[in-house]
Amino acid sequence: MSINVSYERSDRLRFEAIVFIDDESGDCWQVQHELDDRPGSYGISTGAGAPVAAAIIEWRLSGNEFRFVLTPKAARLFGGVEVLEFIAVASGDDDLDAVAEHLRRIVGG
């Protein structure tokens, strides 16, 4: 199993997102940021309900493995799982390092 990850941006909608899609289940979650907001002002969403603001305590990319430590509120989006770890595959114009740079700019870290 791997997770496809891509960076998406819409200047018309003034919105950008890092999109994670499970290639087996089709489940999706996103780190979302409005372009008019300051860096560090973001939310995560699974598409069910409103995004959870400032939901990531820390994150890292090591090789092709992402690790996210989530706030308790954000963990509820994933059935109470506070740490998400998975192998990622870039699917889009950006490679994993470029996606990580977008995450650093949006989330920090």
C-alpha positions in Angstrom: 0.0 0.0 0.0 1.1 3.5 -0.7 -0.3 7.0 -0.4 -0.3 9.2 -3.5 0.5 12.8 -2.6 0.3 16.0 -4.7 0.3 19.7 -4.3 -2.7 21.5 -5.7 -3.2 25.2 -6.1 -6.1 27.4 -7.4 -5.3 31.1 -7.8 -8.9 31.7 -8.9 -10.2 30.2 -5.6 -7.2 31.6 -3.6 -6.6 28.1 -2.2 -3.8 25.5 -2.0 -3.7 22.0 -0.6 -1.4 19.0 -0.1 -3.6 16.0 -1.0 -3.0 12.5 0.2 -5.0 9.6 -1.4 -4.8 6.0 -0.4 -4.3 4.0 -3.6 -6.2 1.0 -2.3 -9.2 2.4 -0.5 -9.5 5.8 -2.2 -9.6 7.5 1.2 -8.3 11.1 1.0 -7.2 13.8 3.4 -5.8 17.2 2.8 -3.7 19.9 4.4 -5.6 23.1 3.3 -4.5 26.7 3.2 -6.1 29.8 1.9 -3.6 31.9 -0.1 -4.7 35.1 1.6 -3.9 33.7 5.1 -0.5 33.8 6.8 1.7 30.7 6.8 0.9 28.5 9.8 -2.9 29.2 9.3 -4.1 25.9 7.8 -6.5 23.0 8.5 -6.7 19.4 7.7 -9.8 17.7 6.3 -11.0 14.3 5.3 -13.9 15.8 3.4 -16.3 14.9 6.3 -17.1 18.1 8.2 -15.1 21.3 8.6 -11.3 21.3 8.5 -9.5 21.0 11.9 -7.3 24.1 12.3 -3.6 23.9 13.3 -4.0 20.1 13.5 -0.4 19.0 13.0 2.0 19.0 16.1 5.0 17.9 14.0 5.8 16.2 10.8 8.7 14.9 8.8 9.6 13.3 5.5 12.3 10.7 5.6 13.1 9.2 2.2 9.6 8.4 1.0 8.0 8.0 4.4 5.8 10.8 5.9 5.1 10.9 9.6 2.5 13.3 11.1 1.8 13.7 14.8 -1.7 15.1 15.2 -3.6 17.1 17.8 -6.2 15.0 19.7 -9.0 16.8 17.9 -7.4 16.0 14.5 -6.8 12.4 15.5 -10.6 11.9 15.8 -10.7 12.3 12.0 -8.7 9.1 11.8 -10.4 7.1 14.5 -8.3 8.3 17.3 -4.9 7.6 15.6 -2.5 10.4 16.7 0.4 9.4 14.5 0.1 8.8 10.8 3.0 7.1 9.1 3.0 5.9 5.5 5.0 5.4 2.4 4.2 8.2 -0.2 4.4 8.4 -3.9 4.4 11.7 -5.7 1.5 12.0 -8.1 1.6 15.4 -9.9 4.1 17.9 -11.0 6.0 17.9 -7.8 8.3 15.3 -6.3 8.2 14.4 -2.6 10.9 17.0 -1.7 8.9 19.8 -3.4 5.7 18.6 -1.6 7.7 18.8 1.7 8.8 22.4 0.9 5.1 23.3 0.4 4.3 21.7 3.7 7.1 23.6 5.5 5.7 26.9 4.0 2.1 26.1 5.0 2.5 24.2 8.3 6.0 25.1 9.4 8.6 22.6 10.6 
